[in-house]
Amino acid sequence: GRLNADNARFLLLAVLILLYMLCGAAVFSAIELPTEREAKERWEERLENFTRRHNLSRAELRGFLREYEEANVAGIRVDDIRPRWDFTGAFYFVGTVVSTIGFGMTTPATVGGKIFLIFYGLIGCAGTILFFNLFLERLITVIAYVMKSCHERQLRRKGVLPHNSRRGSGTSEVDSLAGWKPSVYYVMLILCVASLIISCCASAMYTPIEGWSYFDSLYFCFVAFSTIGFGDLVSSQNIEYESQGLYRFGNFVFILMGVCCIYSLFNVISIVIKQSINWILKKLSCKCCHRCQRRLFRSRRNVVMPGNVRSQRNISIETDVVNESDTDGRRLSGEMISMKDFLASNKVSLAIMQKQLSETANGYPRQMSCNSKQNGFSGGVGALAIMNNRLAETSVDR
């Protein structure tokens, strides 16, 4: 049933994520571990030379460094940086909190600040996620509208739609565009291009002002826009900048736009992942069904069935509906119905009811083409449901 399919999809996704994490851990360990060991060896050598030169014990020096680590957590740095808890610094901090970026360069040190952060972040993160969902809804509306306009132009060039018809006026236009939805792959491509453009423009700003390399700036953009927020590179932390007000405003705008675009892109990619998981489960279920049918045929080929013997046919939902209809005959009272036939007939009855309700609500039959059924915009919760509903509205109402 539906619950079993959802459980199978959940388990397969969990296994794939675990394998993905194991592969990522292996790759990062192979790349970064040698560099970490070399850095540790260089540090131990410098620490030994420093203790010899200044006649200090290793224990005293380690105690001093440990105190500096505590000061570093409180926001104290060797180089001069802007105050962490003035109004502008605090505003930057709450921005990283509600956006769930959490760079970690500023953290509350007092008990009151930590308690306030719990309640402040609970409401702020929820509100910001709602904002991202509303942004995603409007972004998908614009993308769907533009792509549908392009699709209408292509149909008019091919002669499918009349050139002088307005939207929603002709029956041919309704029949051709009623069930049309933009492909999830085109939406993903558009969001990828938009995210790349924003990241490149932001990196062009960060490179000369922050003194980072262009690659480090791109790396910071992805870490910040995806709300990962490692904190190894953080923008707008120096005391003074050239055109400081303009730069901080541009930094805020780029981070806001980047987070919204990457958030939308992640949701679209999750739809593609869902499609892939459904395809894998479909392939696995097809193989299992063939094996079960072979075993069932071998076990029942010598069994005498009660009642009339039914002719051999391919079992499908459509054929089950035909045989179960009143016009084509009913089952004999002595013939048992299988659970598979029972579920199939109920599925078809429910599908017919949903189709009739949809046609009654919309005023005309919605023709669902193969592309609209398999474009990935079906089902989902949260942001996925928002995308699905908005795409459905734009594909019918416009």
C-alpha positions as CSV (number, residue, x, y, z in Angstrom):
1,G,0.0,0.0,0.0
2,R,0.8,3.7,0.2
3,L,2.4,3.3,3.7
4,N,4.7,0.5,2.6
5,A,5.8,2.5,-0.4
6,D,6.6,5.5,1.8
7,N,8.5,3.4,4.3
8,A,10.5,1.8,1.5
9,R,11.3,5.2,0.1
10,F,12.3,6.5,3.5
11,L,14.6,3.5,4.2
12,L,16.2,3.7,0.8
13,L,16.8,7.4,1.2
14,A,18.3,6.8,4.7
15,V,20.6,4.1,3.3
16,L,21.7,6.4,0.4
17,I,22.4,9.3,2.7
18,L,24.5,7.0,5.0
19,L,26.5,5.7,2.0
20,Y,26.9,9.3,0.8
21,M,28.2,10.4,4.2
22,L,30.6,7.4,4.3
23,C,32.0,8.2,0.9
24,G,32.3,11.9,1.8
25,A,34.1,11.1,5.0
26,A,36.5,8.8,3.1
27,V,37.3,11.5,0.5
28,F,37.8,14.3,3.0
29,S,39.9,12.2,5.3
30,A,42.2,11.2,2.4
31,I,42.5,14.9,1.3
32,E,42.7,16.8,4.6
33,L,44.3,14.3,7.0
34,P,47.9,14.6,5.6
35,T,47.7,18.5,5.7
36,E,46.5,18.3,9.3
37,R,49.4,16.1,10.3
38,E,51.9,18.4,8.7
39,A,50.4,21.4,10.4
40,K,50.5,19.6,13.8
41,E,54.2,18.7,13.2
42,R,55.1,22.3,12.3
43,W,53.3,23.6,15.4
44,E,55.0,21.2,17.7
45,E,58.3,22.2,16.3
46,R,57.6,25.9,16.7
47,L,56.3,25.3,20.3
48,E,59.5,23.5,21.1
49,N,61.7,26.2,19.7
50,F,59.8,28.9,21.5
51,T,60.1,27.2,24.9
52,R,63.8,26.8,24.4
53,R,64.4,30.3,23.3
54,H,62.5,31.9,26.2
55,N,63.3,29.3,28.8
56,L,59.7,28.4,29.5
57,S,58.1,25.1,30.4
58,R,55.7,23.4,28.1
59,A,53.0,23.3,30.8
60,E,53.2,27.1,31.4
61,L,53.0,27.8,27.7
62,R,50.1,25.5,27.1
63,G,48.3,27.1,30.0
64,F,48.7,30.5,28.5
65,L,47.5,29.3,25.0
66,R,44.5,27.7,26.7
67,E,43.6,31.0,28.2
68,Y,43.9,32.6,24.8
69,E,41.6,30.0,23.3
70,E,39.0,31.0,25.9
71,A,39.5,34.7,25.1
72,N,39.1,33.8,21.4
73,V,35.7,32.3,22.0
74,A,34.7,35.5,23.7
75,G,35.6,37.4,20.6
76,I,39.2,38.5,21.4
77,R,41.6,38.3,18.4
78,V,45.2,39.2,17.9
79,D,44.4,41.6,15.1
80,D,42.1,44.5,15.6
81,I,38.6,43.8,14.5
82,R,35.3,45.6,15.0
83,P,33.5,45.2,18.3
84,R,31.4,42.1,18.3
85,W,28.5,43.3,20.5
86,D,27.9,46.9,19.4
87,F,24.6,47.4,17.6
88,T,25.9,46.6,14.1
89,G,27.8,43.6,15.3
90,A,24.8,42.3,17.2
91,F,22.6,42.9,14.2
92,Y,25.1,40.8,12.1
93,F,24.9,38.1,14.8
94,V,21.1,37.9,14.9
95,G,21.1,37.7,11.1
96,T,23.3,34.6,11.3
97,V,21.0,33.2,14.0
98,V,17.6,33.6,12.2
99,S,19.0,32.5,8.9
100,T,20.5,29.4,10.6
101,I,24.0,30.2,9.1
102,G,25.7,30.4,12.5
103,F,29.2,31.3,11.6
104,G,30.4,30.9,15.2
105,M,32.7,33.9,15.3
106,T,30.3,35.5,17.8
107,T,28.5,33.5,20.5
108,P,26.8,34.7,23.8
109,A,29.0,34.3,26.8
110,T,26.5,35.1,29.6
111,V,23.8,32.9,30.9
112,G,21.2,35.5,30.2
113,G,22.3,35.8,26.6
114,K,22.3,32.0,26.1
115,I,18.7,31.7,27.6
116,F,17.5,34.6,25.4
117,L,19.1,33.0,22.3
118,I,17.1,29.8,22.8
119,F,13.7,31.6,22.7
120,Y,14.8,34.2,20.2
121,G,16.2,31.6,17.8
122,L,13.0,29.5,18.2
123,I,10.8,32.2,16.9
124,G,13.3,33.8,14.5
125,C,14.3,30.6,12.7
126,A,10.7,29.6,12.3
127,G,9.7,33.0,10.9
128,T,12.7,33.1,8.5
129,I,11.9,29.6,7.2
130,L,8.4,30.9,6.5
131,F,9.9,33.8,4.6
132,F,12.0,31.4,2.6
133,N,8.9,29.4,1.7
134,L,7.0,32.4,0.6
135,F,9.9,33.6,-1.4
136,L,10.1,30.1,-3.0
137,E,6.4,30.3,-3.8
138,R,6.7,33.6,-5.6
139,L,9.9,32.6,-7.4
140,I,8.3,29.4,-8.7
141,T,5.3,31.5,-9.8
142,V,7.5,33.8,-11.8
143,I,9.5,31.0,-13.3
144,A,6.4,29.0,-14.2
145,Y,4.8,32.1,-15.8
146,V,7.8,32.8,-17.9
147,M,8.3,29.2,-19.0
148,K,4.6,28.9,-19.8
149,S,4.7,32.0,-21.9
150,C,7.7,30.6,-23.9
151,H,5.8,27.3,-24.3
152,E,2.7,29.2,-25.7
153,R,4.9,31.0,-28.2
154,Q,6.4,27.7,-29.3
155,L,2.9,26.2,-29.8
156,R,1.8,29.3,-31.8
157,R,4.9,28.9,-34.0
158,K,4.0,25.3,-34.6
159,G,0.4,26.3,-35.4
160,V,-1.2,24.4,-32.5
161,L,-2.5,27.7,-31.0
162,P,-4.0,30.6,-33.0
163,H,-1.8,33.7,-33.1
164,N,-4.7,36.1,-32.3
165,S,-6.1,34.1,-29.3
166,R,-5.9,35.4,-25.7
167,R,-5.1,33.3,-22.8
168,G,-8.0,31.1,-21.7
169,S,-10.2,32.2,-24.6
170,G,-9.9,29.2,-27.0
171,T,-10.7,25.6,-26.4
172,S,-7.6,24.5,-28.3
173,E,-5.4,26.5,-25.9
174,V,-7.2,25.0,-22.9
175,D,-6.7,21.5,-24.3
176,S,-3.1,22.1,-25.0
177,L,-2.1,23.9,-21.8
178,A,-4.5,22.6,-19.2
179,G,-2.1,20.0,-17.8
180,W,1.1,21.6,-18.7
181,K,3.7,22.2,-16.1
182,P,7.4,23.3,-16.4
183,S,10.0,20.6,-16.2
184,V,11.7,20.3,-12.9
185,Y,15.0,20.1,-14.7
186,Y,14.5,23.5,-16.4
187,V,13.6,25.1,-13.1
188,M,16.7,23.5,-11.5
189,L,18.8,24.9,-14.3
190,I,17.4,28.4,-13.9
191,L,18.0,28.4,-10.2
192,C,21.6,27.0,-10.7
193,V,22.3,29.9,-13.1
194,A,20.8,32.5,-10.8
195,S,22.8,31.1,-7.8
196,L,26.0,31.1,-9.8
197,I,25.5,34.7,-11.0
198,I,24.9,35.9,-7.5
199,S,27.9,34.0,-6.1
200,C,30.2,35.3,-8.9
201,C,29.0,38.9,-8.3
202,A,29.4,38.6,-4.6
203,S,32.9,37.0,-5.0
204,A,33.9,39.9,-7.2
205,M,33.0,42.2,-4.3
206,Y,34.7,40.2,-1.5
207,T,38.0,39.6,-3.3
208,P,39.3,43.2,-3.3
209,I,37.6,44.3,-0.1
210,E,38.3,41.3,2.2
211,G,41.6,40.4,0.6
212,W,40.6,36.8,-0.2
213,S,41.3,34.9,-3.4
214,Y,38.5,34.6,-5.8
215,F,38.2,30.8,-5.1
216,D,38.0,31.5,-1.4
217,S,35.3,34.0,-2.0
218,L,33.3,31.5,-4.0
219,Y,33.8,29.0,-1.2
220,F,32.6,31.5,1.4
221,C,29.5,32.2,-0.8
222,F,28.5,28.6,-0.9
223,V,29.1,28.0,2.8
224,A,27.2,31.2,3.7
225,F,24.3,30.8,1.1
226,S,23.7,27.2,2.0
227,T,23.6,28.1,5.7
228,I,26.4,25.7,6.5
229,G,28.4,28.5,8.1
230,F,31.8,27.0,9.1
231,G,33.1,30.3,10.3
232,D,36.6,30.0,8.8
233,L,35.9,32.9,6.5
234,V,33.5,35.6,7.6
235,S,32.8,38.8,5.8
236,S,32.5,42.3,7.2
237,Q,34.6,41.7,10.3
238,N,37.3,44.4,10.0
239,I,37.1,47.7,11.9
240,E,37.1,49.9,8.8
241,Y,36.4,49.4,5.1
242,E,36.6,51.7,2.1
243,S,32.9,52.7,1.5
244,Q,32.0,50.8,4.6
245,G,28.3,51.6,4.7
246,L,27.8,50.6,1.0
247,Y,29.9,47.4,1.5
248,R,27.9,46.2,4.5
249,F,24.6,46.9,2.7
250,G,25.8,45.0,-0.4
251,N,27.0,42.2,1.9
252,F,23.6,41.9,3.5
253,V,21.8,42.0,0.1
254,F,24.0,39.3,-1.4
255,I,23.7,37.0,1.5
256,L,19.9,37.4,1.6
257,M,19.5,36.8,-2.2
258,G,22.0,33.9,-2.1
259,V,20.3,32.1,0.8
260,C,16.9,32.4,-0.9
261,C,18.2,31.1,-4.2
262,I,20.2,28.2,-2.7
263,Y,17.2,27.3,-0.5
264,S,15.0,27.1,-3.5
265,L,17.6,25.2,-5.4
266,F,17.9,22.6,-2.6
267,N,14.2,22.0,-2.7
268,V,14.2,21.4,-6.5
269,I,17.2,19.1,-6.2
270,S,15.3,17.2,-3.5
271,I,12.5,16.6,-6.0
272,V,15.1,15.2,-8.5
273,I,16.4,12.9,-5.7
274,K,12.8,11.8,-5.0
275,Q,12.4,11.0,-8.7
276,S,15.6,8.9,-8.6
277,I,14.5,7.0,-5.5
278,N,11.1,6.3,-7.0
279,W,12.8,5.0,-10.2
280,I,15.0,2.7,-8.2
281,L,12.1,1.4,-6.2
282,K,10.1,0.9,-9.4
283,K,12.9,-1.1,-10.9
284,L,13.3,-3.2,-7.8
285,S,9.5,-3.8,-7.5
286,C,9.3,-4.8,-11.1
287,K,12.0,-7.5,-10.6
288,C,10.4,-8.7,-7.4
289,C,7.0,-8.9,-9.1
290,H,8.3,-10.9,-12.0
291,R,9.9,-13.3,-9.6
292,C,6.8,-13.6,-7.5
293,Q,4.6,-14.2,-10.5
294,R,6.9,-16.9,-11.7
295,R,6.9,-18.7,-8.4
296,L,3.1,-18.3,-8.2
297,F,2.6,-19.7,-11.6
298,R,4.8,-22.7,-10.8
299,S,3.0,-23.4,-7.6
300,R,-0.5,-23.0,-9.1
301,R,-0.1,-24.5,-12.5
302,N,-1.5,-27.9,-11.3
303,V,-4.2,-26.5,-9.0
304,V,-7.9,-26.7,-9.9
305,M,-9.6,-23.4,-9.3
306,P,-13.2,-23.3,-8.1
307,G,-15.8,-21.7,-10.4
308,N,-15.2,-20.7,-14.0
309,V,-11.6,-20.5,-15.1
310,R,-10.7,-17.0,-16.1
311,S,-8.9,-16.4,-19.3
312,Q,-5.2,-15.5,-19.2
313,R,-4.5,-11.8,-19.4
314,N,-2.1,-9.2,-18.2
315,I,-3.0,-8.0,-14.7
316,S,-3.3,-4.2,-14.6
317,I,-5.5,-1.6,-13.1
318,E,-7.3,-0.8,-16.4
319,T,-8.2,-4.5,-17.1
320,D,-9.3,-5.1,-13.5
321,V,-11.7,-2.1,-13.8
322,V,-13.2,-3.5,-17.0
323,N,-13.8,-6.9,-15.6
324,E,-15.2,-5.5,-12.3
325,S,-17.7,-3.2,-14.0
326,D,-21.4,-3.9,-14.0
327,T,-21.7,-3.9,-17.8
328,D,-19.1,-6.5,-18.4
329,G,-20.2,-9.0,-15.8
330,R,-19.7,-9.7,-12.1
331,R,-17.6,-12.3,-10.3
332,L,-19.3,-15.5,-9.4
333,S,-20.4,-15.9,-5.9
334,G,-18.1,-18.9,-5.4
335,E,-15.0,-17.2,-6.8
336,M,-12.6,-15.6,-4.2
337,I,-11.2,-12.1,-4.8
338,S,-7.5,-11.6,-4.2
339,M,-6.2,-8.8,-2.0
340,K,-4.3,-7.4,-5.0
341,D,-7.5,-7.2,-7.1
342,F,-9.3,-5.6,-4.2
343,L,-6.7,-2.9,-3.7
344,A,-6.5,-2.3,-7.4
345,S,-10.2,-1.8,-7.7
346,N,-10.3,0.6,-4.7
347,K,-7.3,2.6,-6.2
348,V,-9.1,3.0,-9.4
349,S,-12.4,4.0,-7.7
350,L,-10.5,6.6,-5.7
351,A,-8.7,7.9,-8.8
352,I,-11.9,8.3,-10.7
353,M,-13.5,10.1,-7.8
354,Q,-10.5,12.5,-7.6
355,K,-10.6,13.1,-11.3
356,Q,-14.3,13.9,-11.3
357,L,-13.9,16.3,-8.4
358,S,-11.0,18.0,-10.2
359,E,-13.0,18.4,-13.4
360,T,-16.0,19.8,-11.5
361,A,-13.8,22.3,-9.7
362,N,-11.9,23.5,-12.8
363,G,-14.8,23.4,-15.2
364,Y,-13.1,21.2,-17.8
365,P,-11.2,18.0,-17.9
366,R,-7.6,18.4,-17.2
367,Q,-5.4,16.5,-19.6
368,M,-2.3,15.2,-17.9
369,S,0.4,14.5,-20.4
370,C,3.2,12.1,-19.8
371,N,5.6,15.0,-19.1
372,S,3.3,16.5,-16.5
373,K,3.0,13.2,-14.7
374,Q,6.7,12.6,-14.6
375,N,8.1,16.0,-14.1
376,G,8.5,15.5,-10.4
377,F,6.1,18.2,-9.1
378,S,3.8,15.8,-7.3
379,G,3.5,15.2,-3.6
380,G,5.8,16.6,-1.0
381,V,5.4,18.5,2.3
382,G,6.5,21.9,3.4
383,A,8.4,23.8,0.7
384,L,7.8,20.9,-1.7
385,A,4.1,21.2,-1.2
386,I,4.3,25.0,-1.8
387,M,6.1,24.4,-5.1
388,N,3.5,21.8,-6.2
389,N,0.5,23.9,-5.4
390,R,2.0,27.0,-7.0
391,L,2.9,25.1,-10.2
392,A,-0.6,23.6,-10.4
393,E,-2.2,27.0,-10.0
394,T,0.0,28.6,-12.6
395,S,-0.5,25.8,-15.1
396,V,-4.3,26.2,-14.9
397,D,-5.3,29.7,-13.9
398,R,-3.0,31.6,-16.3
